[in-house]
C-alpha cells in the first residue's frame, strides 16, 4: 500500500536556528508533494506545492527564503525551516499524491522552538 | 473567509450509535472531497473520499452523503466504536488546481463512549 514516511518525528531547536525535515513516499511515485503546517490555531496551513517538472509554488505568507524545499525525485522531498522562531512551532505534514486523486500524509514532524 | 466549514466542532456518541459529521463548502469548482481521520500525535489518515459526480460513497461503516446543489456533504459513522474516537477533517480540492492543494475544515472531534 501507499505509505509516506517523515523524519524526524520530533525535533527541538533553539530560536534562530534551522532544522531540516524529510519526506519519503513508499509504494508509489509521488508526482506532487505538499507541505503543510498544522497548529491548534490555524488547522492546516499549506506552505508550498511541489510538482515534478514544475517550479515549487509557495503560498502567501510562506517563502522559499524561509522554507526551502527540495524535491529531487518521485519518492523524496525535504524542507528546511530556516531561522526558526516561536511562531514556526507546529506539526509539519508532508502530503504526497500519486497518479490518482488520493493524497497520503506522513505522520508529521513536530517542531518545538525554545 | 473559511472555504470549508465543519460542524459540530465536537461530538459525543455512545458505542453503537451513528455519528454524523457535517461539512459545507463555498467554491463550486471543488470536485474531490476526502475525509481524514487523525489520532493525537499522528498525521491525518485518508479515511474515505468522494468525487462530485457521486452522491454517496460507502466503505464499511463509513458513508459519505454528498449534495452538490447545496454544497454540503456529511460523513456517517455507523455502529460507532471507541476506537473511532479521533478528529475528522473534511477537505476539498478542485481538479484544475496545480498539484494537490487541499483546503481543510477545522475538524470535528469525535468521542465514542463505551
HADDOCK unambig.tbl for C-alpha pairs under 7 A between the chains (distance, minus, plus):
assign (segid A and resid 32 and name CA) (segid B and resid 99 and name CA) 5.47 0.50 0.50
assign (segid A and resid 32 and name CA) (segid B and resid 100 and name CA) 6.66 0.50 0.50
assign (segid A and resid 34 and name CA) (segid B and resid 100 and name CA) 6.75 0.50 0.50
assign (segid A and resid 43 and name CA) (segid B and resid 106 and name CA) 5.72 0.50 0.50
assign (segid A and resid 44 and name CA) (segid B and resid 104 and name CA) 6.41 0.50 0.50
assign (segid A and resid 49 and name CA) (segid B and resid 99 and name CA) 6.50 0.50 0.50
assign (segid A and resid 51 and name CA) (segid B and resid 99 and name CA) 5.75 0.50 0.50
assign (segid A and resid 97 and name CA) (segid B and resid 100 and name CA) 6.66 0.50 0.50
assign (segid A and resid 104 and name CA) (segid B and resid 46 and name CA) 6.51 0.50 0.50
assign (segid A and resid 105 and name CA) (segid B and resid 43 and name CA) 6.36 0.50 0.50
assign (segid A and resid 105 and name CA) (segid B and resid 44 and name CA) 6.20 0.50 0.50
assign (segid A and resid 105 and name CA) (segid B and resid 45 and name CA) 6.54 0.50 0.50
assign (segid A and resid 106 and name CA) (segid B and resid 43 and name CA) 5.78 0.50 0.50
assign (segid A and resid 107 and name CA) (segid B and resid 42 and name CA) 5.05 0.50 0.50
assign (segid A and resid 107 and name CA) (segid B and resid 43 and name CA) 3.88 0.50 0.50
assign (segid A and resid 108 and name CA) (segid B and resid 42 and name CA) 6.98 0.50 0.50
assign (segid A and resid 108 and name CA) (segid B and resid 43 and name CA) 5.55 0.50 0.50
